[in-house]
Every structure is written in structure tokens, then in C-alpha cells.
Amino acid sequence: MSTSPALAQGKVLKFVQNGNLTILDPIWTTAYVTRNHGYFVYDTLFASDENNAVKPQMVDKYEVSPDKLTWTFTLRDGLEWHDGKPVTSEDCIASIKRWGARDAMGQKLMDFVKEMKPVNDKTFQMVLKEPYGLVLDSLGKPSSQVPFMMPKKVAETDPFKQIDSQIGSGPFIYVNAESKPGEKHVYIKNPKYKPRAEPASGLSGGKVVKVDRVEIIEMPDTQQQVNAIIAGEIDLIEQPPHDLIPILKKDKGVKLVDWNPLGHQFIIRFNHLVKPFDNPKVRQAALLAMRQEDYLKATVGEPEYYKVCSAAFVCGTPNAFDAPNGLLVKPDFEKAKALLKEAGYDGTPIVLMQSTTLPVLTNTAPVTKALLEQAGFKVDMQSMDWQTLVTRRTKKEPPAQGGWNVFHTFSVAADILNPISTSYMVAQGDKSWFGWPTDPVIEKLRDEYAKETDPVKNKALAKAVQDRALETAQYGWIGQWYGPGASRANISGWLKAPVPVMWNVEKK
């Protein structure tokens, strides 16, 4: 390929994500902008294709012993880190361990792992205590937190501290010197990356990079994003706001791309450690106040892009079951008030964190404030940008000491299709996702799901997990929504996947 400056300039892809990227460690945070960064820089042992089937990625071949306890993985030839060193078994073992300390599926997998050991530089073994049906689903999970492979030295960083290196083995190299958080992040094509031979499908197959450089442009103002793509100043927008989609539809130089057809789900999350949501009756009262359509109208607006759905594990997929008695769909404010009284709620305002920089989330908190106030809560809604919220949600202290009571986020559907992948369902105290619930009953059910191989029994267990989460009001799911990306008309090859990836994308 010619690398004359003129041609190289023509091969720059300018991409606007759904928020600013400030944290660069995809194991330390579940933030999707950081996960997207991870897919540029790192690679995975396995990956899911566009039908959610798990395929080898960095792995060339693998085998399972007859007793299903020993898994042997052999890496493919030609894998090397951005600094030129070869990828080894020990790098992969250290990476799996670090990811396994933070991710919901990783934690469950590690509960079953007896040991991991290198056989040689390119082959390693994972020995289990008992057979486990989700080994490949775990190592090939598509979204936050992704088991990205990192050099051993980097992967040995404390999982609860952020890494300070961006050396991966992925299809792009991060250019630290040209990147400036708040303005842009720069990635160049990795000239030594060897893609798999298979065609790209979802997150699997050959990661063929067809541009020289990708720039993530930080542009929080959505009107500015739309103006910029119409003017040809940027090439792709991950998630244009629904109210501006009609403008994009009218412009011949722009096209809409349904890159994530499974969609997303909104979440309300309570802090189980501090008053008043340490009391299950108070959490139940909050769930009784939920009305999904209020959220969906306020955030998405257009009915073609949303679905009222009381199933935790995504309507239209195998583990979908409606919640009982219209819960999350039809509020019962009187019952909620009675529960609050029973729980002894003293009227102390709850701190509701509102994100103002992710357009699709901005209106969720005001809806919650209105619904909870109808149920008898006093609400102190505090506005902040998404990165401030992501940092503040890690604090376990009471709100008066900088903590929080409740916030909203959303998940891509691929993250929440079963009780193991859904991080909100983890109820192991400190090991749980922010909010830190503890519930041995739900953990026992999740264990049973993880071990079960009969799909019929698995569906029943998924329903039991959902029922228990509602009974304890562990968290709330408040509606499904869909949203296309936008690209210039001269852009092609944006893959259908739960993550917006920039390999395979061509600029003509």
C-alpha cells in the first residue's frame, strides 16, 4: 500500500462516540467508550459472530478432555504485541486472571477454575474443579468487561487500579502523543497485525483494517455532531439522538446504519450499602413506582425505536419472561407509599445522579425524580457529566460523603442475555457491580444456571433468577430501545455487532 501523505490523509476515519473517553483501562471500568477503545488496541482469545456464536480469534485450536475438566488452548502463529514481542501463554493466563477478578462472567468462570498453566509459549491449559458449560461464552463475551489479552507485565496490575500502558496486539495502535482526552484519540493501523483468514462477522473473523488512521473526535454537543457529519467534517456517529434522526434521514450525503440490531436496555441501580436503599422494602417501593413508557417517551420519543418490556433478559430472546402484576410497566403509587411507611423511610432526600452528556440518558433521571416523588420519596437530583458519574458511582460512602443512592445506565442487549453475563445480577457484596448487593439465594440460582446444560432447565433457572431479583428489588430494567448509527454515504463495511468496531470499514 502506498503511504504517500495525500493518500494517507484520504484514509482517515473520524468517529464520534456516545461520550467522552477518559478511562483507557477496559477491565477497570464497564464504560462502553472504554470497551470500544479496547477493541481498537487489544485482541481476544475468542469472539462472537453476528449470530452470537463463539468462534476462535487469537486461538488457533482448542481441545477439551473427555472428563470436560481440562481445556487446552493453542495460540495462532504471528501474534505479537505492539512493541514487537511475541504474545505468550503466560500473557494470556495473567490477562484472564485480571479480567476474572472484575467481570461478572469472569468471576463465575474463576469459581470453577482450579488452575491455569502454560504448556509451552503458545499453548496453555485451564483445569476446572468441575465441568462448566460457559467456558467459551465467557472467553468470547462481546461486551463490558471484555477479556482482552494484555502483556503479562500489564496484566499483573492490580485489577482495582488502572493500567498505564496501551500496548496490545490488536489491529490498531494507540498514538498517545497525538491523543488529548476531551479533544481526540488517535489510532493508526497496526502494520504487523495478521488477520484471521475467515471473513469478518460480528466481532469474529478477519480484522482487516482498510484505513490508515482513526480519530475518535470528542464532540459532546449532539447538534454539532449532526452538523459536522452533514458537512463531511466527520465520518461516523455511534449514536445520534433520536430527535435528530429525521434531519439525517433527509440528507443524501448521510446514511443510517443499524449496527446493533439487538438494541439496548435502560437500568435503574440502587446503592444497597447506604440508607434508604439498604432496606429491600424501600427498593421495592421504588420499583413499584416505575413506568417504562415514561422513560421511553422522554428519552427515545419515536415508538419505532423503543419497546416496553418487563423481561430482564431482553424481549425477543430465549430467556425473556414478563415480570408479574405489571411491575415496571404499571406503577402502584399507593402500595409504594405503604411500603415506605412500613420501612420507616424518614423523608431524607435520596441522591439521584443525572448524567448530562450521554443524550439518551439525560432524561432518565428527571423521569425517576417525578415517579419516585409520586411514590412518597424526596429526591435530590444532582447533574454531572458521564465521566464524573462513572467515577462517583465507585464510592461506597453515604451521599453526604460524596457517595450516591441511585443512578441510571444502559446495556447493549448482548451483555444481558442470561443470568451469568448480566453483571447487575451478581449479588456477592464487594464483588458485585456498583450498588454492591448481597444475596446468597440469587448466587445459588446463578451457579445452577452456570452448571446446567439442558436448555429447558436453563430457561426455568433464568426465570427464577429474574423472579428473585424482583423480589429483593436488586435493580430495575426500564425499557428496551434501538438506535442506528450514522455514517457518510462514502463509508461502507460497518459490521453488525454489539460494539461499533472500525476494522472492515472502508472510506471511498
VOPASE-926417 format. One record per residue (C-alpha): residue number from 0; chain; residue in three letters; x, y, z. Coordinates in Angstrom, 3 decimals. Example, Ala and Ser with C-alpha at 12.3 -4.5 7.8 and 13.67 -1.06 7.14 Angstrom:
// VOPASE-926417
0, A, ALA, 12.300, -4.500, 7.800
1, A, SER, 13.670, -1.060, 7.140
END
This chain:
// VOPASE-926417
0, A, MET, 0.000, 0.000, 0.000
1, A, SER, 1.282, 3.450, -0.880
2, A, THR, 1.756, 5.651, 2.152
3, A, SER, 2.068, 8.972, 0.384
4, A, PRO, 0.755, 11.754, 2.631
5, A, ALA, -2.070, 12.610, 0.230
6, A, LEU, -3.411, 9.042, 0.199
7, A, ALA, -2.906, 8.584, 3.926
8, A, GLN, -4.884, 11.761, 4.549
9, A, GLY, -7.712, 10.325, 2.464
10, A, LYS, -7.776, 7.237, 4.675
11, A, VAL, -8.506, 8.974, 7.975
12, A, LEU, -11.763, 7.919, 9.615
13, A, LYS, -13.293, 10.423, 12.055
14, A, PHE, -15.642, 8.785, 14.537
15, A, VAL, -17.783, 10.328, 17.300
16, A, GLN, -18.678, 8.015, 20.194
17, A, ASN, -21.637, 8.368, 22.555
18, A, GLY, -19.498, 10.054, 25.220
19, A, ASN, -16.000, 11.264, 26.026
20, A, LEU, -13.228, 8.724, 26.572
21, A, THR, -11.175, 9.471, 29.690
22, A, ILE, -10.513, 5.995, 31.189
23, A, LEU, -8.352, 3.734, 28.997
24, A, ASP, -8.482, 0.516, 31.053
25, A, PRO, -11.333, -1.712, 29.785
26, A, ILE, -11.008, -4.098, 32.739
27, A, TRP, -11.212, -1.321, 35.362
28, A, THR, -14.486, 0.102, 34.027
29, A, THR, -17.575, -1.185, 32.209
30, A, ALA, -17.987, 2.142, 30.335
31, A, TYR, -18.775, 1.411, 26.692
32, A, VAL, -16.498, 4.144, 25.341
33, A, THR, -13.601, 2.363, 27.092
34, A, ARG, -14.733, -1.025, 25.769
35, A, ASN, -14.709, 0.495, 22.245
36, A, HIS, -11.130, 1.690, 22.828
37, A, GLY, -10.249, -1.842, 23.952
38, A, TYR, -11.363, -3.314, 20.630
39, A, PHE, -9.046, -0.956, 18.759
40, A, VAL, -5.965, -1.812, 20.778
41, A, TYR, -6.396, -5.374, 22.093
42, A, ASP, -7.465, -8.746, 20.765
43, A, THR, -9.447, -11.610, 22.309
44, A, LEU, -8.964, -15.370, 22.508
45, A, PHE, -12.485, -15.968, 21.187
46, A, ALA, -15.137, -13.673, 19.704
47, A, SER, -18.838, -13.805, 18.888
48, A, ASP, -20.018, -13.635, 15.284
49, A, GLU, -23.104, -11.761, 14.077
50, A, ASN, -25.331, -14.692, 15.167
51, A, ASN, -23.802, -14.650, 18.698
52, A, ALA, -21.915, -17.914, 18.051
53, A, VAL, -18.472, -18.030, 19.701
54, A, LYS, -15.508, -18.540, 17.338
55, A, PRO, -11.714, -18.754, 17.914
56, A, GLN, -9.924, -15.424, 17.457
57, A, MET, -6.359, -15.360, 18.847
58, A, VAL, -6.741, -19.101, 19.469
59, A, ASP, -5.812, -21.383, 16.564
60, A, LYS, -7.205, -24.591, 18.063
61, A, TYR, -8.505, -25.883, 21.377
62, A, GLU, -9.496, -29.223, 22.841
63, A, VAL, -11.421, -30.446, 25.855
64, A, SER, -10.524, -33.594, 27.794
65, A, PRO, -13.162, -36.409, 27.899
66, A, ASP, -13.962, -35.563, 31.551
67, A, LYS, -14.545, -31.930, 30.444
68, A, LEU, -12.143, -30.650, 33.097
69, A, THR, -9.037, -29.739, 31.073
70, A, TRP, -9.261, -27.158, 28.298
71, A, THR, -6.136, -26.785, 26.133
72, A, PHE, -5.748, -23.639, 24.030
73, A, THR, -3.098, -23.091, 21.341
74, A, LEU, -2.494, -19.564, 20.028
75, A, ARG, -2.211, -18.932, 16.300
76, A, ASP, 1.093, -18.042, 14.653
77, A, GLY, 2.238, -14.473, 14.214
78, A, LEU, 0.647, -12.852, 17.257
79, A, GLU, 2.774, -10.048, 18.629
80, A, TRP, 2.443, -7.052, 20.906
81, A, HIS, 2.713, -3.531, 19.526
82, A, ASP, 6.276, -3.357, 20.917
83, A, GLY, 7.300, -6.348, 18.763
84, A, LYS, 7.411, -9.012, 21.496
85, A, PRO, 5.526, -12.269, 20.840
86, A, VAL, 2.231, -12.999, 22.614
87, A, THR, 2.746, -15.930, 25.005
88, A, SER, 0.651, -18.321, 27.078
89, A, GLU, 1.748, -16.544, 30.249
90, A, ASP, 0.442, -13.219, 28.917
91, A, CYS, -2.953, -14.839, 28.315
92, A, ILE, -3.101, -16.529, 31.728
93, A, ALA, -2.312, -13.231, 33.509
94, A, SER, -4.915, -11.409, 31.373
95, A, ILE, -7.652, -13.954, 32.140
96, A, LYS, -6.891, -13.672, 35.869
97, A, ARG, -7.120, -9.873, 35.899
98, A, TRP, -10.354, -9.869, 33.897
99, A, GLY, -11.703, -12.693, 36.057
100, A, ALA, -11.366, -10.523, 39.159
101, A, ARG, -13.643, -7.791, 37.766
102, A, ASP, -16.132, -9.153, 35.232
103, A, ALA, -19.377, -10.929, 36.215
104, A, MET, -18.835, -13.833, 33.803
105, A, GLY, -15.133, -13.872, 34.608
106, A, GLN, -15.776, -14.144, 38.346
107, A, LYS, -18.155, -17.060, 37.816
108, A, LEU, -15.687, -18.814, 35.496
109, A, MET, -12.873, -18.366, 38.036
110, A, ASP, -15.062, -20.008, 40.705
111, A, PHE, -14.757, -23.186, 38.601
112, A, VAL, -11.052, -22.861, 37.684
113, A, LYS, -8.644, -24.988, 39.684
114, A, GLU, -5.516, -23.778, 37.870
115, A, MET, -4.186, -22.317, 34.622
116, A, LYS, -0.748, -23.336, 33.422
117, A, PRO, 1.430, -22.840, 30.345
118, A, VAL, 2.311, -25.987, 28.357
119, A, ASN, 4.720, -24.030, 26.168
120, A, ASP, 4.993, -20.469, 24.801
121, A, LYS, 1.921, -20.858, 22.583
122, A, THR, -0.214, -23.403, 24.460
123, A, PHE, -1.831, -23.212, 27.886
124, A, GLN, -4.337, -25.205, 29.908
125, A, MET, -7.298, -24.266, 32.042
126, A, VAL, -8.091, -27.013, 34.553
127, A, LEU, -11.552, -26.912, 36.142
128, A, LYS, -12.755, -28.228, 39.513
129, A, GLU, -15.938, -29.461, 37.830
130, A, PRO, -17.375, -29.210, 34.310
131, A, TYR, -18.607, -25.747, 33.359
132, A, GLY, -20.806, -25.054, 30.346
133, A, LEU, -19.866, -21.407, 29.754
134, A, VAL, -16.065, -21.536, 29.251
135, A, LEU, -16.135, -20.360, 25.622
136, A, ASP, -19.074, -17.981, 26.171
137, A, SER, -17.029, -16.335, 28.921
138, A, LEU, -13.757, -16.058, 26.974
139, A, GLY, -15.669, -14.870, 23.889
140, A, LYS, -18.087, -12.462, 25.573
141, A, PRO, -18.604, -9.448, 23.342
142, A, SER, -19.036, -6.546, 25.714
143, A, SER, -18.115, -4.990, 29.033
144, A, GLN, -15.931, -6.171, 30.509
145, A, VAL, -14.208, -7.958, 27.637
146, A, PRO, -11.421, -10.488, 28.304
147, A, PHE, -8.856, -8.535, 26.283
148, A, MET, -5.354, -10.005, 26.190
149, A, MET, -2.568, -7.784, 27.527
150, A, PRO, 1.176, -8.309, 28.079
151, A, LYS, 1.848, -10.202, 31.338
152, A, LYS, 3.554, -7.210, 32.962
153, A, VAL, 0.499, -5.016, 32.261
154, A, ALA, -1.998, -7.736, 33.195
155, A, GLU, -0.319, -8.134, 36.586
156, A, THR, -1.556, -4.629, 37.542
157, A, ASP, -3.954, -4.774, 40.495
158, A, PRO, -7.426, -5.245, 38.882
159, A, PHE, -8.729, -2.387, 41.055
160, A, LYS, -6.051, 0.040, 39.790
161, A, GLN, -5.880, 1.408, 36.254
162, A, ILE, -3.194, 0.216, 33.848
163, A, ASP, -0.781, 2.825, 32.486
164, A, SER, 0.116, 1.070, 29.214
165, A, GLN, -1.763, 0.870, 25.910
166, A, ILE, 0.305, -1.918, 24.372
167, A, GLY, -1.965, -4.564, 22.907
168, A, SER, -1.837, -6.981, 19.983
169, A, GLY, -4.940, -5.623, 18.243
170, A, PRO, -5.470, -4.200, 14.754
171, A, PHE, -4.803, -0.584, 15.772
172, A, ILE, -2.055, 1.136, 17.758
173, A, TYR, -2.965, 3.964, 20.137
174, A, VAL, -0.952, 7.135, 19.474
175, A, ASN, -0.543, 8.610, 22.921
176, A, ALA, 1.481, 11.609, 21.747
177, A, GLU, -1.318, 12.796, 19.432
178, A, SER, -4.249, 11.972, 21.702
179, A, LYS, -5.742, 14.540, 24.016
180, A, PRO, -8.737, 13.499, 26.178
181, A, GLY, -11.541, 15.997, 25.697
182, A, GLU, -10.451, 16.634, 22.091
183, A, LYS, -9.482, 13.468, 20.249
184, A, HIS, -7.945, 9.988, 20.475
185, A, VAL, -5.753, 8.772, 17.625
186, A, TYR, -5.254, 5.202, 16.385
187, A, ILE, -3.128, 4.075, 13.454
188, A, LYS, -3.303, 0.804, 11.556
189, A, ASN, -1.078, -1.884, 13.091
190, A, PRO, 1.120, -2.874, 10.111
191, A, LYS, 2.162, -6.177, 11.718
192, A, TYR, -1.336, -7.384, 12.634
193, A, LYS, -2.183, -10.702, 10.947
194, A, PRO, -5.975, -11.011, 10.498
195, A, ARG, -7.661, -14.396, 10.554
196, A, ALA, -8.437, -15.895, 7.132
197, A, GLU, -12.226, -16.030, 7.659
198, A, PRO, -14.348, -13.055, 6.575
199, A, ALA, -15.333, -10.627, 9.338
200, A, SER, -18.633, -11.463, 11.072
201, A, GLY, -19.741, -9.585, 14.178
202, A, LEU, -16.614, -9.378, 16.348
203, A, SER, -15.072, -12.550, 14.889
204, A, GLY, -13.164, -13.394, 11.716
205, A, GLY, -10.557, -11.337, 9.921
206, A, LYS, -9.997, -7.903, 11.435
207, A, VAL, -8.865, -6.276, 8.188
208, A, VAL, -8.138, -2.577, 8.645
209, A, LYS, -8.952, -0.614, 5.485
210, A, VAL, -7.936, 2.881, 6.649
211, A, ASP, -4.603, 4.268, 7.825
212, A, ARG, -5.859, 6.118, 10.841
213, A, VAL, -8.941, 6.519, 13.022
214, A, GLU, -9.576, 9.601, 15.115
215, A, ILE, -12.180, 9.476, 17.862
216, A, ILE, -13.397, 13.066, 17.951
217, A, GLU, -14.765, 14.247, 21.308
218, A, MET, -17.909, 16.222, 20.471
219, A, PRO, -20.480, 16.156, 23.299
220, A, ASP, -22.902, 18.554, 21.583
221, A, THR, -25.246, 16.352, 19.517
222, A, GLN, -26.431, 19.162, 17.238
223, A, GLN, -22.778, 19.874, 16.460
224, A, GLN, -22.268, 16.134, 15.659
225, A, VAL, -25.166, 16.170, 13.195
226, A, ASN, -23.986, 19.421, 11.582
227, A, ALA, -20.449, 18.003, 11.309
228, A, ILE, -21.480, 14.749, 9.599
229, A, ILE, -23.734, 16.624, 7.157
230, A, ALA, -20.815, 18.957, 6.378
231, A, GLY, -18.478, 15.962, 5.887
232, A, GLU, -16.201, 17.002, 8.774
233, A, ILE, -16.686, 13.631, 10.499
234, A, ASP, -17.430, 10.185, 9.040
235, A, LEU, -19.414, 8.253, 11.670
236, A, ILE, -21.597, 8.896, 14.721
237, A, GLU, -22.112, 5.945, 17.054
238, A, GLN, -25.480, 7.055, 18.419
239, A, PRO, -27.171, 10.183, 17.068
240, A, PRO, -30.029, 11.328, 19.325
241, A, HIS, -33.428, 10.093, 18.225
242, A, ASP, -34.893, 13.582, 17.845
243, A, LEU, -32.237, 14.488, 15.246
244, A, ILE, -32.582, 11.307, 13.146
245, A, PRO, -35.195, 12.926, 10.820
246, A, ILE, -32.606, 15.581, 9.834
247, A, LEU, -30.062, 12.867, 8.985
248, A, LYS, -32.640, 10.876, 7.011
249, A, LYS, -33.201, 13.872, 4.728
250, A, ASP, -29.519, 14.358, 3.857
251, A, LYS, -28.289, 12.455, 0.779
252, A, GLY, -24.683, 12.538, 1.962
253, A, VAL, -25.524, 10.574, 5.126
254, A, LYS, -26.921, 7.088, 5.750
255, A, LEU, -28.258, 5.391, 8.870
256, A, VAL, -26.668, 2.076, 9.857
257, A, ASP, -28.394, -0.437, 12.155
258, A, TRP, -25.131, -1.795, 13.535
259, A, ASN, -26.630, -3.159, 16.796
260, A, PRO, -29.970, -4.781, 15.844
261, A, LEU, -30.479, -6.389, 19.292
262, A, GLY, -30.697, -2.935, 20.860
263, A, HIS, -30.258, -1.768, 24.449
264, A, GLN, -31.958, -1.760, 27.839
265, A, PHE, -32.211, 1.089, 30.369
266, A, ILE, -31.319, 0.287, 34.006
267, A, ILE, -32.048, 1.868, 37.393
268, A, ARG, -29.443, 0.927, 40.005
269, A, PHE, -29.699, 1.324, 43.794
270, A, ASN, -26.883, 1.566, 46.330
271, A, HIS, -27.560, -1.372, 48.684
272, A, LEU, -24.914, -0.271, 51.200
273, A, VAL, -26.392, 3.009, 52.458
274, A, LYS, -29.785, 4.244, 53.635
275, A, PRO, -32.523, 4.112, 52.482
276, A, PHE, -31.896, 1.507, 49.746
277, A, ASP, -30.148, -0.841, 52.176
278, A, ASN, -33.754, -1.769, 53.060
279, A, PRO, -35.388, -4.103, 50.479
280, A, LYS, -38.826, -2.607, 51.181
281, A, VAL, -37.572, 0.824, 50.101
282, A, ARG, -36.118, -0.666, 46.901
283, A, GLN, -39.413, -2.489, 46.269
284, A, ALA, -41.281, 0.797, 46.728
285, A, ALA, -39.036, 2.371, 44.089
286, A, LEU, -39.715, -0.445, 41.598
287, A, LEU, -43.464, -0.134, 42.231
288, A, ALA, -43.187, 3.483, 41.006
289, A, MET, -41.614, 2.577, 37.669
290, A, ARG, -43.462, 3.129, 34.382
291, A, GLN, -41.301, 2.150, 31.405
292, A, GLU, -43.222, 4.132, 28.826
293, A, ASP, -42.477, 7.395, 30.665
294, A, TYR, -38.737, 6.729, 30.257
295, A, LEU, -39.010, 5.610, 26.648
296, A, LYS, -41.112, 8.602, 25.570
297, A, ALA, -38.817, 11.043, 27.379
298, A, THR, -35.543, 9.598, 26.073
299, A, VAL, -36.302, 7.994, 22.716
300, A, GLY, -39.638, 9.509, 21.693
301, A, GLU, -40.290, 7.612, 18.475
302, A, PRO, -42.195, 4.322, 19.131
303, A, GLU, -40.400, 2.648, 16.189
304, A, TYR, -37.209, 2.851, 18.262
305, A, TYR, -38.451, 1.505, 21.609
306, A, LYS, -40.243, -1.414, 23.259
307, A, VAL, -41.979, -1.652, 26.638
308, A, CYS, -40.567, -4.926, 28.002
309, A, SER, -40.668, -6.198, 31.584
310, A, ALA, -38.205, -9.059, 30.917
311, A, ALA, -34.740, -8.715, 32.450
312, A, PHE, -33.086, -10.835, 29.764
313, A, VAL, -34.365, -8.922, 26.698
314, A, CYS, -37.658, -9.445, 24.876
315, A, GLY, -37.321, -11.488, 21.698
316, A, THR, -34.541, -13.708, 23.093
317, A, PRO, -34.756, -17.205, 24.691
318, A, ASN, -34.671, -16.134, 28.378
319, A, ALA, -37.396, -13.458, 28.181
320, A, PHE, -40.185, -13.629, 30.789
321, A, ASP, -42.621, -10.865, 31.752
322, A, ALA, -42.475, -9.520, 35.299
323, A, PRO, -45.608, -10.354, 37.359
324, A, ASN, -48.519, -7.970, 38.084
325, A, GLY, -47.465, -5.315, 35.577
326, A, LEU, -44.367, -4.485, 37.655
327, A, LEU, -42.113, -1.905, 35.915
328, A, VAL, -44.915, -1.203, 33.425
329, A, LYS, -47.900, -0.043, 35.537
330, A, PRO, -46.979, 1.846, 38.729
331, A, ASP, -48.769, 1.298, 42.056
332, A, PHE, -48.019, 4.500, 43.964
333, A, GLU, -50.319, 3.691, 46.905
334, A, LYS, -48.635, 0.345, 47.513
335, A, ALA, -45.244, 2.066, 47.211
336, A, LYS, -46.236, 4.677, 49.826
337, A, ALA, -47.435, 1.944, 52.191
338, A, LEU, -44.125, 0.080, 51.822
339, A, LEU, -42.138, 3.254, 52.511
340, A, LYS, -44.159, 3.834, 55.663
341, A, GLU, -43.642, 0.213, 56.731
342, A, ALA, -39.894, 0.568, 56.106
343, A, GLY, -39.704, 3.687, 58.270
344, A, TYR, -38.405, 5.941, 55.488
345, A, ASP, -37.846, 9.288, 57.211
346, A, GLY, -38.044, 11.602, 54.203
347, A, THR, -34.284, 12.129, 53.867
348, A, PRO, -33.726, 13.128, 50.222
349, A, ILE, -32.134, 10.402, 48.098
350, A, VAL, -29.260, 11.475, 45.844
351, A, LEU, -30.084, 10.653, 42.238
352, A, MET, -27.126, 11.133, 39.890
353, A, GLN, -28.087, 12.526, 36.476
354, A, SER, -25.727, 12.203, 33.518
355, A, THR, -25.975, 15.212, 31.206
356, A, THR, -23.503, 14.226, 28.465
357, A, LEU, -24.972, 10.954, 27.139
358, A, PRO, -28.045, 12.294, 25.312
359, A, VAL, -30.025, 9.061, 25.592
360, A, LEU, -29.542, 9.028, 29.391
361, A, THR, -30.098, 12.719, 30.157
362, A, ASN, -33.885, 12.470, 30.556
363, A, THR, -33.964, 9.240, 32.583
364, A, ALA, -33.207, 10.893, 35.931
365, A, PRO, -35.925, 13.603, 35.699
366, A, VAL, -38.475, 10.847, 34.961
367, A, THR, -37.262, 8.892, 38.005
368, A, LYS, -37.466, 12.021, 40.159
369, A, ALA, -41.108, 12.568, 39.141
370, A, LEU, -42.105, 8.899, 39.604
371, A, LEU, -40.350, 8.483, 42.967
372, A, GLU, -41.834, 11.712, 44.285
373, A, GLN, -45.313, 10.407, 43.404
374, A, ALA, -44.449, 7.335, 45.490
375, A, GLY, -43.500, 9.433, 48.537
376, A, PHE, -39.725, 9.776, 48.148
377, A, LYS, -37.865, 13.051, 48.457
378, A, VAL, -35.313, 13.310, 45.652
379, A, ASP, -32.140, 15.396, 45.313
380, A, MET, -31.219, 15.129, 41.615
381, A, GLN, -27.568, 16.079, 41.055
382, A, SER, -26.429, 16.737, 37.471
383, A, MET, -22.930, 15.851, 36.231
384, A, ASP, -21.151, 14.663, 33.109
385, A, TRP, -20.987, 10.918, 32.458
386, A, GLN, -17.302, 10.540, 33.369
387, A, THR, -17.911, 12.219, 36.750
388, A, LEU, -20.836, 9.857, 37.343
389, A, VAL, -18.738, 6.813, 36.346
390, A, THR, -16.089, 7.858, 38.890
391, A, ARG, -18.564, 8.767, 41.635
392, A, ARG, -20.507, 5.501, 41.350
393, A, THR, -17.386, 3.670, 42.623
394, A, LYS, -17.739, 5.393, 46.023
395, A, LYS, -19.315, 3.321, 48.789
396, A, GLU, -19.663, 6.192, 51.268
397, A, PRO, -23.054, 7.781, 52.054
398, A, PRO, -24.131, 10.679, 49.791
399, A, ALA, -23.125, 13.248, 52.428
400, A, GLN, -19.534, 11.989, 51.982
401, A, GLY, -19.551, 12.069, 48.187
402, A, GLY, -21.463, 8.834, 47.590
403, A, TRP, -24.841, 8.243, 45.947
404, A, ASN, -28.193, 6.451, 46.244
405, A, VAL, -29.369, 5.792, 42.703
406, A, PHE, -28.337, 6.291, 39.048
407, A, HIS, -29.194, 5.149, 35.539
408, A, THR, -27.231, 3.468, 32.812
409, A, PHE, -27.981, 1.244, 29.850
410, A, SER, -26.652, -2.029, 28.469
411, A, VAL, -26.354, -3.385, 24.980
412, A, ALA, -28.647, -6.409, 24.798
413, A, ALA, -25.694, -8.749, 24.160
414, A, ASP, -24.458, -8.054, 27.718
415, A, ILE, -27.693, -9.139, 29.412
416, A, LEU, -28.988, -12.267, 27.703
417, A, ASN, -28.575, -14.603, 30.697
418, A, PRO, -28.035, -14.596, 34.486
419, A, ILE, -24.253, -15.042, 34.198
420, A, SER, -23.424, -12.347, 31.662
421, A, THR, -25.711, -9.788, 33.331
422, A, SER, -23.409, -8.019, 35.774
423, A, TYR, -26.363, -6.368, 37.558
424, A, MET, -27.473, -9.849, 38.730
425, A, VAL, -24.236, -10.508, 40.661
426, A, ALA, -25.016, -10.384, 44.399
427, A, GLN, -21.674, -11.027, 46.111
428, A, GLY, -21.224, -7.797, 48.073
429, A, ASP, -17.873, -6.215, 47.217
430, A, LYS, -17.557, -8.447, 44.126
431, A, SER, -20.852, -7.121, 42.769
432, A, TRP, -21.246, -4.320, 40.255
433, A, PHE, -21.690, -0.767, 41.663
434, A, GLY, -24.533, -0.868, 44.179
435, A, TRP, -22.938, -3.938, 45.820
436, A, PRO, -25.964, -6.190, 46.554
437, A, THR, -25.546, -9.370, 48.603
438, A, ASP, -27.940, -12.294, 48.172
439, A, PRO, -26.863, -15.953, 48.598
440, A, VAL, -30.170, -17.131, 47.077
441, A, ILE, -29.635, -15.466, 43.719
442, A, GLU, -25.998, -16.606, 43.708
443, A, LYS, -27.090, -20.230, 44.235
444, A, LEU, -29.514, -19.900, 41.308
445, A, ARG, -26.825, -18.337, 39.102
446, A, ASP, -24.485, -21.220, 39.977
447, A, GLU, -27.157, -23.728, 39.000
448, A, TYR, -27.671, -21.899, 35.706
449, A, ALA, -23.916, -21.932, 35.042
450, A, LYS, -23.682, -25.710, 35.545
451, A, GLU, -26.910, -26.677, 33.737
452, A, THR, -26.615, -27.922, 30.159
453, A, ASP, -30.310, -28.654, 29.489
454, A, PRO, -31.764, -25.563, 27.716
455, A, VAL, -35.274, -26.186, 29.107
456, A, LYS, -33.980, -26.272, 32.697
457, A, ASN, -31.808, -23.246, 31.960
458, A, LYS, -34.847, -21.203, 30.903
459, A, ALA, -36.602, -22.108, 34.167
460, A, LEU, -33.495, -21.069, 36.114
461, A, ALA, -33.276, -17.771, 34.212
462, A, LYS, -36.876, -17.057, 35.221
463, A, ALA, -36.081, -17.976, 38.843
464, A, VAL, -33.146, -15.505, 38.828
465, A, GLN, -35.368, -12.744, 37.421
466, A, ASP, -38.112, -13.515, 39.979
467, A, ARG, -35.593, -13.340, 42.833
468, A, ALA, -34.114, -10.055, 41.544
469, A, LEU, -37.615, -8.556, 41.537
470, A, GLU, -38.451, -9.993, 44.958
471, A, THR, -35.374, -8.350, 46.511
472, A, ALA, -35.578, -5.340, 44.134
473, A, GLN, -31.906, -5.795, 43.294
474, A, TYR, -32.218, -3.321, 40.398
475, A, GLY, -34.784, -2.327, 37.765
476, A, TRP, -34.882, -2.658, 33.974
477, A, ILE, -36.920, 0.144, 32.498
478, A, GLY, -37.359, -0.427, 28.775
479, A, GLN, -35.677, -1.542, 25.562
480, A, TRP, -34.576, 0.844, 22.846
481, A, TYR, -32.894, 0.815, 19.479
482, A, GLY, -30.906, 3.420, 17.639
483, A, PRO, -28.993, 3.455, 14.371
484, A, GLY, -25.553, 4.894, 13.867
485, A, ALA, -24.932, 7.475, 11.152
486, A, SER, -22.208, 7.448, 8.528
487, A, ARG, -21.261, 9.433, 5.461
488, A, ALA, -22.537, 7.857, 2.243
489, A, ASN, -18.953, 7.038, 1.136
490, A, ILE, -18.399, 4.798, 4.179
491, A, SER, -19.115, 1.057, 3.951
492, A, GLY, -18.421, -2.112, 5.925
493, A, TRP, -19.698, -1.107, 9.404
494, A, LEU, -20.197, -4.550, 10.947
495, A, LYS, -23.343, -5.682, 12.771
496, A, ALA, -22.181, -6.299, 16.343
497, A, PRO, -22.922, -5.111, 19.895
498, A, VAL, -19.851, -2.860, 19.611
499, A, PRO, -19.005, -0.247, 16.963
500, A, VAL, -15.719, -1.544, 15.506
501, A, MET, -13.604, 0.222, 12.912
502, A, TRP, -11.898, -2.692, 11.154
503, A, ASN, -13.598, -3.710, 7.883
504, A, VAL, -14.795, -0.086, 7.475
505, A, GLU, -13.916, 1.412, 4.119
506, A, LYS, -13.781, 5.057, 3.054
507, A, LYS, -14.131, 5.700, -0.671
END
